[in-house]
């Protein structure tokens, strides 16, 4: 159990974890159930930073929070977003071409634009949430990582040997419990929590349908894109509320 949590922390963040955790294949698969908790950890760290910056200007605080967000996660999901954007546009509806472009480590114009738009939307939303954006900072990464658990739990993985291949064997019961706990975690926040949950579920459903239509399943890159889109949807939705 502890190794699985360490694997999840080590993969989803740049926080240091003992190297021995990665030697257990079962821990890699079981780590999926811990993704929402790691998302909550990311949100907690960002919330602490937001509290430290509570007297700073809204723009400066938002900029530092976005920078810290990228640093904590190592831009892992941003990479997947950029690759997915390039592949979706350049693939022209063809499955094999989409997968081939997604595998190319170089970023094209669509990927760059997607990155700029996502970071700009996060910055704008955080600057509009005021000096105490703690609810949004907690729920956005939590629901984002929960959406990854839901994706691997319900969607075929089509990239053999990819980073997410080990997650296909994740224990279903543990993942379902983690998803239910994630949904329950939104309830204490009332309307804001319900809105965040609905937005996350909507983005998940739409993106999963798009992946099934184009690819017949998901890849690590499409999972990363989903994580970023859920975060943006929750942040923007709560900022507009």
ROSE-4610 file (N, C-alpha, C; in Angstrom, 1 decimal, always signed):
// ROSE-4610
residu = [X/X/X/X/X/X/X/X/X/X/X/X/X/X/X/X/X/X/X/X/X/X/X/X/X/X/X/X/X/X/X/X/X/X/X/X/X/X/X/X/X/X/X/X/X/X/X/X/X/X/X/X/X/X/X/X/X/X/X/X/X/X/X/X/X/X/X/X/X/X/X/X/X/X/X/X/X/X/X/X/X/X/X/X/X/X/X/X/X/X/X/X/X/X/X/X/X/X/X/X/X/X/X/X/X/X/X/X/X/X/X/X/X/X/X/X/X/X/X/X/X/X/X/X/X/X/X/X/X/X/X/X/X/X/X/X/X/X/X/X/X/X/X/X/X/X/X/X/X/X/X/X/X/X/X/X/X/X/X/X/X/X/X/X/X/X/X/X/X/X/X/X/X/X/X/X/X/X/X/X/X/X/X/X/X/X/X/X/X/X/X/X/X/X/X/X/X/X/X/X/X/X/X/X/X/X/X/X/X/X/X/X/X/X/X/X/X/X/X/X/X/X/X/X/X/X/X/X/X/X/X/X/X/X/X/X/X/X/X/X/X/X/X/X/X/X/X/X/X/X/X/X/X/X/X/X/X/X/X/X/X/X/X/X/X/X/X/X/X/X/X/X/X/X/X/X/X/X/X/X/X/X/X/X/X/X/X/X/X/X/X/X/X/X/X/X/X/X/X/X/X/X/X/X/X/X/X/X/X/X/X/X/X/X/X/X/X/X/X/X/X/X/X/X/X/X/X/X/X/X/X/X/X/X/X/X/X/X/X/X/X/X/X/X/X/X/X/X/X/X/X/X/X/X/X/X/X/X/X/X/X/X/X/X/X/X/X/X/X/X/X/X/X/X/X/X/X/X/X/X/X/X/X/X/X/X/X/X/X/X/X/X/X/X/X/X/X/X/X/X/X/X/X/X/X/X/X/X/X/X/X/X/X/X/X/X/X/X/X/X/X/X/X/X/X/X/X/X/X/X/X/X/X/X/X/X/X/X/X/X/X/X/X/X/X/X/X/X/X/X/X/X/X/X/X/X/X/X/X/X/X/X/X/X/X/X/X/X/X/X/X/X/X/X/X/X/X/X/X/X/X/X/X/X/X/X/X/X/X/X/X/X/X/X/X/X/X/X/X/X/X/X/X/X/X/X/X/X/X/X/X/X/X/X/X/X/X/X/X/X/X/X/X/X/X/X/X/X/X/X/X/X/X/X/X/X/X/X/X/X/X/X/X/X/X/X/X/X/X/X/X/X/X/X/X/X/X/X/X/X/X/X/X/X/X/X/X/X/X/X/X/X/X/X/X/X/X/X/X/X/X/X/X/X/X/X/X/X/X/X/X/X/X/X/X/X/X/X/X/X/X/X/X/X/X/X/X/X/X/X/X/X/X/X/X/X/X/X/X/X/X/X/X/X/X/X/X/X/X/X/X/X/X/X/X/X/X/X/X/X/X/X/X/X/X/X/X/X/X/X/X/X/X/X/X/X/X/X/X/X/X/X/X/X/X/X/X/X/X/X/X/X/X/X/X/X/X/X/X/X/X/X/X/X/X/X/X/X/X/X/X/X/X/X/X/X/X/X/X/X/X/X/X/X/X/X/X/X/X/X/X/X/X/X/X/X/X/X/X/X/X/X/X]
num = [1/1/1/2/2/2/3/3/3/4/4/4/5/5/5/6/6/6/7/7/7/8/8/8/9/9/9/10/10/10/11/11/11/12/12/12/13/13/13/14/14/14/15/15/15/16/16/16/17/17/17/18/18/18/19/19/19/20/20/20/21/21/21/22/22/22/23/23/23/24/24/24/25/25/25/26/26/26/27/27/27/28/28/28/29/29/29/30/30/30/31/31/31/32/32/32/33/33/33/34/34/34/35/35/35/36/36/36/37/37/37/38/38/38/39/39/39/40/40/40/41/41/41/42/42/42/43/43/43/44/44/44/45/45/45/46/46/46/47/47/47/48/48/48/49/49/49/50/50/50/51/51/51/52/52/52/53/53/53/54/54/54/55/55/55/56/56/56/57/57/57/58/58/58/59/59/59/60/60/60/61/61/61/62/62/62/63/63/63/64/64/64/65/65/65/66/66/66/67/67/67/68/68/68/69/69/69/70/70/70/71/71/71/72/72/72/73/73/73/74/74/74/75/75/75/76/76/76/77/77/77/78/78/78/79/79/79/80/80/80/81/81/81/82/82/82/83/83/83/84/84/84/85/85/85/86/86/86/87/87/87/88/88/88/89/89/89/90/90/90/91/91/91/92/92/92/93/93/93/94/94/94/95/95/95/96/96/96/97/97/97/98/98/98/99/99/99/100/100/100/101/101/101/102/102/102/103/103/103/104/104/104/105/105/105/106/106/106/107/107/107/108/108/108/109/109/109/110/110/110/111/111/111/112/112/112/113/113/113/114/114/114/115/115/115/116/116/116/117/117/117/118/118/118/119/119/119/120/120/120/121/121/121/122/122/122/123/123/123/124/124/124/125/125/125/126/126/126/127/127/127/128/128/128/129/129/129/130/130/130/131/131/131/132/132/132/133/133/133/134/134/134/135/135/135/136/136/136/137/137/137/138/138/138/139/139/139/140/140/140/141/141/141/142/142/142/143/143/143/144/144/144/145/145/145/146/146/146/147/147/147/148/148/148/149/149/149/150/150/150/151/151/151/152/152/152/153/153/153/154/154/154/155/155/155/156/156/156/157/157/157/158/158/158/159/159/159/160/160/160/161/161/161/162/162/162/163/163/163/164/164/164/165/165/165/166/166/166/167/167/167/168/168/168/169/169/169/170/170/170/171/171/171/172/172/172/173/173/173/174/174/174/175/175/175/176/176/176/177/177/177/178/178/178/179/179/179/180/180/180/181/181/181/182/182/182/183/183/183/184/184/184/185/185/185/186/186/186/187/187/187/188/188/188/189/189/189/190/190/190/191/191/191/192/192/192/193/193/193/194/194/194/195/195/195/196/196/196/197/197/197/198/198/198/199/199/199/200/200/200/201/201/201/202/202/202/203/203/203/204/204/204/205/205/205/206/206/206/207/207/207/208/208/208/209/209/209/210/210/210/211/211/211/212/212/212/213/213/213/214/214/214/215/215/215/216/216/216/217/217/217/218/218/218/219/219/219/220/220/220/221/221/221/222/222/222/223/223/223/224/224/224/225/225/225/226/226/226/227/227/227/228/228/228/229/229/229/230/230/230/231/231/231/232/232/232/233/233/233/234/234/234/235/235/235/236/236/236/237/237/237/238/238/238/239/239/239/240/240/240/241/241/241]
x = [+0.8/+0.0/+0.9/+1.9/+2.7/+3.6/+4.0/+4.8/+4.0/+2.7/+1.8/+1.6/+1.5/+1.3/+2.6/+3.7/+5.0/+5.2/+4.8/+4.9/+4.0/+2.8/+1.9/+2.5/+3.0/+3.7/+4.8/+5.7/+6.8/+6.5/+5.4/+5.1/+4.3/+3.5/+2.6/+3.2/+4.3/+4.9/+6.4/+7.1/+8.6/+9.1/+8.2/+8.6/+9.4/+10.5/+11.4/+10.8/+10.9/+10.5/+11.6/+11.7/+12.7/+12.7/+13.8/+13.9/+13.3/+13.4/+12.9/+11.4/+10.7/+9.2/+8.9/+9.8/+9.5/+9.8/+10.4/+10.8/+9.7/+8.6/+7.4/+6.4/+6.2/+5.3/+3.8/+3.5/+2.2/+1.9/+2.9/+2.8/+2.5/+3.1/+2.8/+1.4/+0.8/-0.6/-1.5/-1.2/-2.0/-1.9/-0.9/-0.7/-1.9/-2.6/-3.7/-4.8/-5.0/-6.1/-5.7/-4.4/-3.9/-3.8/-4.1/-4.0/-4.8/-6.1/-6.8/-6.2/-5.6/-5.0/-3.8/-3.0/-1.9/-2.3/-3.5/-4.0/-4.4/-4.9/-5.2/-4.0/-2.9/-1.6/-1.1/-1.2/-0.8/-1.6/-2.9/-3.8/-3.5/-3.1/-2.7/-1.5/-0.5/+0.8/+0.5/-0.3/-0.7/-1.5/-2.3/-3.1/-2.2/-1.2/-0.2/+0.5/+0.9/+1.5/+0.6/-0.7/-1.7/-1.9/-1.8/-1.9/-0.7/+0.5/+1.7/+1.6/+1.0/+0.9/-0.4/-1.1/-2.4/-2.4/-1.3/-1.2/-0.6/-0.2/+0.4/-0.7/-0.3/-1.3/-1.9/-3.1/-3.8/-3.0/-2.5/-1.8/-0.5/+0.3/+1.5/+1.3/+0.3/-0.1/-0.4/-1.3/-1.7/-0.5/+0.4/+1.5/+2.4/+2.7/+3.5/+2.9/+1.5/+0.8/+0.9/+0.7/+0.8/+2.3/+3.3/+4.6/+4.9/+4.4/+4.6/+3.9/+2.7/+1.9/+2.7/+3.3/+4.1/+5.4/+6.0/+7.2/+6.9/+5.8/+5.4/+5.1/+4.5/+4.1/+5.1/+6.1/+7.1/+6.5/+5.4/+4.8/+4.4/+4.2/+3.9/+2.7/+1.6/+0.4/+0.3/+1.1/+1.2/+1.8/+2.8/+3.4/+2.4/+1.5/+0.5/-0.5/-0.8/-1.8/-1.2/+0.0/+0.6/+0.7/+1.1/+1.2/-0.2/-1.2/-2.6/-3.1/-2.9/-3.3/-2.7/-1.4/-0.7/-1.3/-1.5/-2.0/-3.4/-4.3/-5.7/-5.9/-5.1/-5.2/-4.5/-3.2/-2.4/-2.8/-3.5/-4.0/-5.1/-5.8/-6.9/-7.9/-8.2/-9.2/-8.7/-7.4/-6.9/-6.2/-6.6/-6.1/-4.6/-4.1/-2.6/-1.8/-2.2/-1.5/-1.5/-2.7/-2.8/-1.9/-1.8/-0.9/+0.6/+0.9/+2.3/+2.7/+1.8/+2.2/+2.3/+1.4/+1.4/+2.7/+3.4/+4.6/+5.8/+5.7/+6.8/+7.0/+8.2/+8.5/+8.5/+8.5/+8.5/+7.1/+7.1/+5.8/+5.6/+4.4/+4.1/+3.3/+2.8/+2.0/+0.8/+0.1/-1.2/-0.8/+0.3/+0.7/+1.1/+1.8/+2.3/+1.1/+0.1/-1.1/-1.9/-2.0/-2.7/-2.1/-0.8/-0.1/-0.3/-0.2/-0.3/-1.8/-2.7/-4.1/-4.4/-4.0/-4.2/-3.6/-2.3/-1.6/-2.2/-2.7/-3.3/-4.6/-5.4/-6.7/-6.5/-5.5/-5.3/-4.9/-4.0/-3.6/-4.7/-5.5/-6.7/-7.7/-8.0/-8.9/-8.4/-7.2/-6.6/-6.6/-6.3/-6.3/-7.7/-8.7/-10.1/-10.7/-10.1/-10.6/-10.4/-9.6/-9.3/-8.2/-8.0/-6.8/-6.9/-8.1/-8.3/-8.9/-8.1/-8.7/-8.5/-8.6/-8.2/-9.1/-10.4/-11.3/-11.0/-10.8/-10.4/-9.1/-8.1/-6.8/-6.8/-7.7/-7.8/-8.6/-9.7/-10.6/-10.1/-9.4/-9.0/-7.9/-6.9/-6.0/-6.5/-7.4/-8.0/-8.9/-9.8/-10.7/-9.9/-8.9/-8.1/-7.5/-6.9/-6.2/-7.3/-8.4/-9.5/-10.0/-10.0/-10.4/-9.5/-8.2/-7.2/-7.6/-7.9/-8.3/-9.5/-10.5/-11.7/-11.4/-10.5/-10.2/-9.5/-8.5/-7.9/-8.8/-9.7/-10.7/-11.7/-12.0/-13.2/-12.8/-11.5/-11.2/-10.0/-10.0/-8.9/-7.7/-6.5/-5.2/-4.6/-4.4/-4.1/-2.6/-1.8/-0.4/+0.4/+0.9/+1.6/+3.0/+3.3/+4.6/+4.6/+3.5/+3.5/+3.6/+3.7/+3.8/+2.6/+1.5/+0.3/-0.1/+0.8/+0.5/+0.3/+1.1/+1.0/-0.3/-0.9/-2.1/-3.3/-3.2/-4.3/-4.7/-3.7/-3.9/-4.3/-4.7/-5.0/-6.2/-6.1/-7.3/-8.5/-9.6/-10.8/-11.5/-11.6/-12.3/-11.7/-10.4/-9.7/-9.9/-9.9/-10.1/-11.5/-12.5/-13.8/-14.0/-13.4/-13.5/-12.8/-11.7/-11.0/-11.8/-12.6/-13.4/-14.6/-15.2/-16.3/-15.8/-14.7/-14.1/-13.8/-13.4/-13.2/-14.4/-15.5/-16.8/-17.3/-17.1/-17.6/-16.8/-15.5/-14.7/-15.2/-16.0/-16.6/-17.8/-18.5/-19.7/-19.6/-18.6/-18.5/-18.4/-18.1/-17.9/-19.2/-20.3/-21.6/-21.7/-22.2/-22.4/-21.2/-20.1/-18.8/-18.3/-18.4/-18.0/-18.8/-20.1/-21.0/-20.7/-20.5/-20.1/-18.8/-17.8/-16.5/-16.7/-17.5/-17.7/-18.4/-19.4/-20.2/-19.3/-18.5/-17.6/-16.5/-16.0/-15.0/-15.6/-16.8/-17.5/-17.8/-18.2/-18.5/-17.3/-16.2/-15.0/-14.5/-14.6/-14.2/-15.0/-16.4/-17.2/-17.0/-16.8/-16.6/-15.3/-14.2/-12.9/-12.8/-13.4/-13.4/-14.1/-15.2/-15.9/-15.1/-14.4/-13.5/-12.4/-11.8/-10.7/-11.2/-12.4/-12.9/-13.2/-13.7/-14.1/-12.9/-11.8/-10.6/-9.7/-9.4/-8.4/-8.9/-10.1/-10.6/-10.2/-9.7/-9.2/-8.4/-7.5/-6.7/-5.2/-4.4/-2.9/-2.5/-1.2/-0.7/-0.9/-0.7/-0.8/-2.2/-3.2/-4.6/-5.0/-4.4/-4.7/-4.1/-2.9/-2.4/-3.2/-3.7/-4.6/-5.9/-6.4/-7.6/-7.4/-6.2/-5.9/-5.9/-5.2/-5.1/-6.5/-7.3/-8.6/-9.5/-9.5/-10.3/-9.9/-8.6/-8.1/-8.6/-8.5/-8.9/-10.4/-11.2/-12.6/-13.0/-12.4/-12.8/-12.4/-11.2/-10.7/-11.6/-11.8/-12.6/-14.0/-14.6/-16.0/-16.2/-15.2/-15.4/-15.1/-14.2/-13.9/-15.1/-15.9/-17.1/-18.3/-18.3/-19.4/-19.8]
y = [-1.2/+0.0/+1.3/+1.3/+2.5/+2.6/+1.5/+1.6/+2.2/+1.7/+2.2/+3.8/+4.2/+5.7/+6.4/+5.8/+6.5/+6.5/+5.4/+5.4/+6.5/+6.7/+7.7/+9.1/+9.3/+10.6/+10.9/+9.8/+10.0/+10.2/+9.6/+9.8/+11.1/+11.5/+12.7/+14.0/+13.9/+15.1/+15.0/+16.0/+16.0/+16.0/+15.6/+15.4/+14.1/+14.1/+13.0/+11.8/+10.6/+9.4/+8.3/+7.4/+6.3/+5.6/+5.3/+4.6/+3.2/+2.5/+1.1/+1.0/+2.0/+2.0/+1.5/+1.9/+1.6/+0.1/-0.6/-2.0/-3.0/-2.6/-3.5/-3.2/-4.2/-4.0/-3.9/-4.6/-4.5/-3.1/-2.5/-1.2/-0.2/-0.4/+0.5/+0.5/-0.7/-0.9/-0.3/-0.6/-0.2/+1.3/+2.0/+3.4/+4.2/+3.7/+4.4/+4.8/+3.9/+4.2/+5.4/+5.7/+6.8/+8.1/+8.1/+9.4/+10.5/+10.3/+11.4/+12.0/+11.1/+11.6/+12.5/+12.0/+12.8/+14.2/+14.2/+15.4/+16.3/+15.8/+16.6/+17.1/+16.3/+16.8/+18.0/+17.9/+19.0/+20.2/+20.0/+21.2/+21.7/+20.9/+21.4/+22.2/+21.8/+22.5/+23.9/+23.9/+25.1/+26.0/+25.4/+26.2/+26.9/+26.2/+26.8/+28.0/+27.8/+28.9/+30.1/+29.8/+30.9/+31.6/+30.9/+31.5/+32.4/+32.0/+32.8/+34.0/+33.9/+35.1/+35.9/+35.7/+36.3/+37.8/+38.4/+39.9/+40.4/+39.5/+40.0/+40.4/+41.0/+41.4/+40.2/+40.3/+39.1/+38.5/+39.4/+39.0/+38.3/+38.9/+38.3/+36.9/+36.9/+35.6/+34.5/+34.9/+33.9/+33.4/+34.3/+33.9/+33.0/+33.3/+32.4/+31.0/+31.0/+29.8/+28.9/+29.5/+28.7/+28.2/+29.0/+28.5/+27.4/+27.5/+26.5/+25.2/+25.3/+24.2/+23.4/+24.1/+23.5/+22.8/+23.5/+23.0/+21.7/+21.7/+20.5/+19.3/+19.5/+18.4/+18.1/+18.9/+18.7/+18.8/+19.6/+19.8/+18.5/+17.4/+16.1/+16.1/+16.6/+16.6/+17.6/+18.7/+19.7/+19.1/+18.2/+17.5/+16.7/+16.0/+15.2/+16.0/+17.2/+18.1/+18.6/+19.0/+19.5/+18.4/+17.2/+16.1/+15.7/+15.8/+15.4/+16.5/+17.8/+18.8/+18.7/+18.5/+18.3/+17.1/+16.0/+14.8/+14.9/+15.5/+15.6/+16.5/+17.5/+18.4/+17.8/+17.3/+16.8/+15.4/+14.7/+13.3/+13.3/+14.4/+14.5/+13.4/+12.9/+11.9/+10.5/+10.3/+9.0/+8.5/+7.3/+6.7/+6.5/+5.8/+5.5/+6.8/+7.7/+9.0/+9.8/+9.8/+10.4/+9.9/+8.5/+7.9/+8.2/+8.2/+8.5/+9.9/+10.8/+12.2/+12.4/+11.7/+11.8/+11.3/+10.3/+9.8/+10.6/+11.6/+12.5/+13.4/+13.5/+14.4/+15.8/+16.2/+17.6/+18.2/+19.5/+20.2/+21.1/+20.9/+21.8/+23.0/+23.8/+25.0/+24.7/+23.7/+23.4/+23.1/+22.3/+22.0/+23.3/+24.1/+25.4/+26.3/+26.4/+27.2/+26.6/+25.3/+24.6/+24.9/+24.9/+25.1/+26.6/+27.5/+28.9/+29.2/+28.6/+28.9/+28.3/+27.1/+26.5/+27.2/+27.6/+28.4/+29.7/+30.4/+31.7/+31.6/+30.5/+30.4/+30.1/+29.3/+29.0/+30.3/+31.1/+32.3/+33.3/+33.4/+34.4/+33.9/+32.6/+32.1/+32.4/+32.1/+32.2/+33.7/+34.6/+36.0/+36.5/+35.8/+36.3/+35.6/+34.7/+34.0/+34.7/+35.8/+36.6/+36.0/+36.6/+36.2/+34.9/+34.2/+33.0/+31.9/+31.5/+30.5/+29.1/+28.8/+27.5/+26.4/+26.6/+25.6/+25.2/+26.1/+25.8/+25.1/+25.5/+24.9/+23.5/+23.2/+21.8/+20.9/+21.4/+20.6/+20.3/+21.3/+21.2/+20.0/+20.0/+18.9/+17.5/+17.6/+16.3/+15.7/+16.5/+15.9/+15.6/+16.3/+16.1/+14.7/+14.3/+13.0/+11.9/+12.3/+11.3/+11.0/+11.9/+11.7/+10.7/+10.7/+9.8/+8.4/+8.2/+6.9/+6.4/+7.3/+6.9/+6.5/+7.3/+7.0/+5.6/+5.3/+4.0/+2.8/+3.2/+2.2/+1.8/+2.7/+2.5/+2.5/+2.7/+2.9/+2.0/+1.4/+0.5/+1.4/+0.8/+1.5/+1.0/+1.9/+1.4/+1.6/+2.0/+2.2/+1.1/+0.1/-1.0/-0.5/-0.7/-0.3/+1.1/+1.9/+3.3/+3.4/+4.7/+5.0/+4.5/+4.5/+4.1/+2.6/+1.8/+0.4/-0.3/-0.1/-0.8/-0.5/+0.6/+1.0/+0.2/-0.5/-1.3/-2.4/-2.8/-3.9/-3.3/-2.1/-1.5/-2.2/-2.3/-3.0/-2.2/-2.8/-2.0/-1.5/-2.4/-2.0/-0.8/-0.8/+0.3/+1.6/+1.5/+2.7/+3.2/+2.3/+2.8/+3.5/+2.9/+3.6/+4.9/+5.0/+6.3/+7.4/+6.9/+7.8/+8.3/+7.4/+7.7/+8.7/+8.5/+9.4/+10.8/+10.8/+12.1/+12.9/+12.2/+12.8/+13.3/+12.5/+12.9/+14.1/+14.2/+15.3/+16.6/+16.6/+17.9/+18.3/+17.4/+17.8/+18.8/+18.8/+19.9/+21.3/+21.4/+22.8/+23.3/+22.6/+23.1/+23.2/+24.3/+24.6/+24.6/+25.1/+25.2/+23.7/+22.9/+21.5/+20.8/+21.0/+20.3/+20.8/+22.1/+22.6/+22.0/+22.0/+21.4/+20.0/+19.2/+17.8/+17.6/+18.4/+18.4/+18.7/+19.8/+20.2/+19.1/+18.5/+17.5/+16.3/+15.9/+14.8/+15.1/+16.3/+16.6/+16.6/+17.2/+17.1/+15.7/+14.9/+13.5/+12.8/+12.9/+12.2/+12.7/+14.0/+14.4/+14.0/+14.1/+13.7/+12.2/+11.4/+9.9/+9.6/+10.2/+9.9/+10.2/+11.4/+11.7/+10.7/+10.3/+9.3/+8.0/+7.5/+6.3/+6.4/+7.5/+7.7/+7.7/+8.4/+8.6/+7.4/+6.9/+6.0/+4.6/+4.5/+3.3/+3.0/+4.1/+4.0/+5.2/+5.1/+6.2/+5.9/+6.9/+6.8/+7.6/+7.6/+8.4/+9.9/+10.2/+11.6/+12.1/+11.3/+11.7/+11.8/+11.0/+11.1/+12.4/+12.8/+14.1/+15.2/+15.1/+16.2/+16.3/+15.2/+15.1/+15.8/+15.5/+16.1/+17.6/+18.1/+19.6/+20.2/+19.6/+20.1/+20.2/+19.1/+19.1/+20.3/+20.4/+21.5/+22.9/+23.1/+24.4/+24.6/+23.5/+23.6/+24.0/+23.3/+23.6/+25.0/+25.4/+26.7/+27.8/+27.7/+28.7/+28.7/+27.5/+27.5/+28.1/+27.9/+28.4/+29.9/+30.4/+31.8/+32.6/+31.9/+32.6/+32.5/+31.6/+31.4/+32.7]
z = [+0.0/+0.0/+0.0/+0.9/+1.0/-0.3/-0.8/-2.1/-3.2/-3.3/-4.3/-4.2/-3.0/-2.8/-3.2/-2.8/-3.2/-4.7/-5.4/-6.8/-7.4/-6.9/-7.4/-7.2/-6.0/-5.7/-6.6/-6.8/-7.6/-9.1/-9.6/-11.0/-11.3/-10.4/-10.6/-10.1/-9.3/-8.8/-9.0/-8.6/-8.6/-7.1/-6.2/-4.9/-4.8/-4.0/-3.9/-3.2/-3.8/-3.1/-3.2/-2.3/-2.4/-3.7/-4.2/-5.5/-5.5/-4.3/-4.2/-4.5/-4.4/-4.6/-6.1/-7.0/-8.4/-8.8/-7.9/-8.2/-8.2/-7.6/-7.4/-8.5/-9.4/-10.5/-10.0/-9.0/-8.4/-7.8/-7.3/-6.7/-7.8/-9.0/-10.1/-10.5/-10.6/-11.0/-9.9/-8.6/-7.5/-7.3/-7.8/-7.6/-8.2/-9.1/-9.8/-8.7/-7.8/-6.8/-5.8/-5.8/-5.0/-5.7/-7.0/-7.8/-7.2/-6.8/-6.2/-5.0/-4.1/-2.9/-3.2/-4.2/-4.7/-5.2/-5.9/-6.4/-5.2/-4.2/-3.0/-2.3/-2.4/-1.8/-2.6/-3.9/-4.8/-4.5/-4.3/-3.9/-2.6/-1.6/-0.3/-0.4/-1.1/-1.3/-1.9/-3.0/-3.6/-2.7/-1.9/-0.9/+0.1/+0.6/+1.5/+0.9/-0.4/-1.1/-1.3/-1.6/-1.7/-0.4/+0.7/+2.0/+2.3/+1.9/+2.1/+1.2/+0.1/-0.9/-0.7/+0.4/+0.5/+0.5/+0.8/+0.8/-0.5/-1.4/-2.7/-3.6/-4.7/-5.7/-6.3/-6.8/-7.4/-8.6/-9.4/-10.6/-10.3/-9.3/-8.9/-8.2/-7.4/-6.7/-7.7/-8.7/-9.7/-10.5/-10.9/-11.7/-10.9/-9.6/-8.8/-8.6/-8.4/-8.2/-9.5/-10.6/-11.9/-12.0/-11.7/-11.8/-10.8/-9.6/-8.6/-9.1/-9.6/-10.1/-11.2/-12.1/-13.1/-12.5/-11.6/-10.9/-10.1/-9.4/-8.5/-9.4/-10.5/-11.4/-12.5/-12.6/-13.7/-15.1/-15.2/-16.5/-17.2/-16.4/-16.9/-17.8/-17.4/-18.1/-19.2/-19.0/-20.1/-21.3/-21.1/-22.3/-23.0/-22.3/-22.9/-23.6/-23.1/-23.7/-25.1/-25.1/-26.3/-27.4/-27.0/-27.9/-28.5/-27.6/-28.0/-29.0/-28.7/-29.6/-31.0/-31.0/-32.3/-33.1/-32.4/-33.0/-33.5/-32.7/-33.0/-34.3/-34.4/-35.6/-36.8/-36.5/-37.6/-38.1/-37.2/-37.6/-38.6/-38.7/-39.7/-39.7/-38.4/-38.3/-38.4/-38.8/-39.0/-37.7/-37.3/-36.0/-36.0/-37.0/-37.0/-37.1/-37.9/-38.0/-36.7/-36.1/-34.8/-33.8/-33.7/-32.7/-33.1/-34.3/-34.8/-34.4/-34.6/-34.3/-32.8/-32.1/-30.6/-30.0/-30.7/-30.2/-30.5/-31.4/-31.8/-30.6/-30.1/-29.0/-29.3/-30.5/-30.9/-30.8/-30.5/-30.4/-31.6/-32.2/-33.3/-32.9/-33.8/-33.5/-32.6/-32.9/-32.2/-30.7/-30.5/-29.1/-28.4/-29.0/-28.4/-28.0/-28.9/-28.7/-27.5/-27.5/-26.4/-25.1/-25.0/-23.8/-23.3/-24.2/-23.9/-23.4/-24.1/-23.7/-22.3/-22.0/-20.7/-19.6/-19.8/-18.7/-18.6/-19.7/-19.6/-18.9/-19.2/-18.5/-17.0/-16.7/-15.2/-14.5/-15.1/-14.6/-14.4/-15.4/-15.4/-14.3/-14.3/-13.3/-11.9/-11.6/-10.3/-9.9/-10.8/-10.5/-10.2/-10.7/-10.5/-9.3/-8.7/-7.5/-6.2/-6.3/-5.1/-4.2/-3.0/-2.2/-1.5/-1.6/-0.9/-1.8/-2.9/-3.8/-3.4/-2.1/-1.6/-2.1/-2.2/-2.6/-4.1/-4.9/-6.3/-6.4/-5.6/-5.6/-5.1/-4.2/-3.8/-4.7/-5.2/-6.0/-7.4/-8.0/-9.4/-9.5/-8.8/-8.9/-8.4/-7.4/-6.9/-8.0/-8.5/-9.5/-10.8/-11.1/-12.3/-12.2/-11.0/-10.9/-10.7/-10.2/-10.1/-11.5/-12.4/-13.8/-14.5/-14.1/-14.6/-14.2/-12.9/-12.4/-13.1/-13.3/-14.0/-15.5/-16.1/-17.5/-17.7/-16.9/-17.0/-16.5/-15.7/-15.2/-16.2/-17.1/-18.0/-19.5/-19.8/-21.2/-21.6/-22.8/-23.2/-23.4/-23.1/-23.3/-24.6/-25.6/-26.9/-27.3/-26.3/-26.6/-25.9/-26.5/-25.9/-25.4/-24.2/-23.6/-23.2/-23.2/-22.8/-21.3/-20.9/-19.5/-18.7/-19.3/-18.6/-18.7/-19.4/-19.6/-18.3/-17.3/-16.0/-15.3/-15.6/-14.8/-15.3/-16.4/-16.9/-15.9/-15.1/-14.1/-12.8/-12.7/-11.4/-10.7/-9.4/-8.7/-8.8/-9.4/-9.7/-8.5/-7.5/-6.3/-5.6/-5.5/-4.8/-5.6/-6.9/-7.7/-7.6/-7.5/-7.4/-6.0/-5.0/-3.7/-3.7/-4.4/-4.5/-5.2/-6.3/-7.0/-6.2/-5.4/-4.6/-3.5/-3.0/-1.9/-2.5/-3.8/-4.4/-4.6/-5.0/-5.2/-3.8/-2.8/-1.4/-0.9/-1.3/-0.9/-1.4/-2.4/-3.0/-2.2/-1.5/-0.9/+0.2/+1.1/+2.1/+1.6/+0.3/-0.3/-0.9/-0.7/-1.2/-2.7/-3.1/-4.5/-5.3/-4.7/-5.4/-5.7/-4.7/-4.8/-5.9/-5.9/-6.8/-8.3/-8.4/-9.7/-10.2/-9.4/-9.8/-10.2/-9.5/-9.8/-11.1/-11.4/-12.6/-13.8/-13.6/-14.7/-15.0/-14.0/-14.2/-14.9/-14.5/-15.1/-16.6/-16.8/-18.2/-19.1/-18.7/-19.5/-19.7/-18.6/-18.7/-19.8/-19.7/-20.6/-22.1/-22.3/-23.7/-24.2/-23.4/-23.9/-24.1/-23.2/-23.3/-24.6/-24.9/-26.1/-27.4/-27.3/-28.4/-28.6/-27.5/-27.6/-28.1/-27.7/-28.2/-29.7/-30.1/-31.5/-32.4/-32.0/-32.8/-32.7/-31.4/-31.2/-30.7/-30.3/-29.7/-28.3/-27.7/-26.3/-26.0/-25.0/-24.5/-24.6/-24.4/-24.3/-23.1/-22.8/-21.7/-22.0/-23.3/-23.7/-23.6/-24.0/-23.9/-22.4/-21.6/-20.1/-19.6/-20.0/-19.6/-20.1/-21.3/-21.8/-21.0/-20.6/-19.8/-18.4/-17.8/-16.5/-16.6/-17.6/-17.8/-18.1/-18.9/-19.3/-18.1/-17.2/-16.0/-15.1/-14.9/-14.0/-14.5/-15.8/-16.4/-16.2/-16.5/-16.4/-15.0/-14.0/-12.6/-12.2/-12.5/-12.1/-12.8/-14.1/-14.8/-14.3/-14.1/-13.6/-12.3/-11.4/-10.0/-10.1/-11.0/-11.1/-11.6/-12.5/-13.1/-12.2/-11.2/-10.4/-9.6]
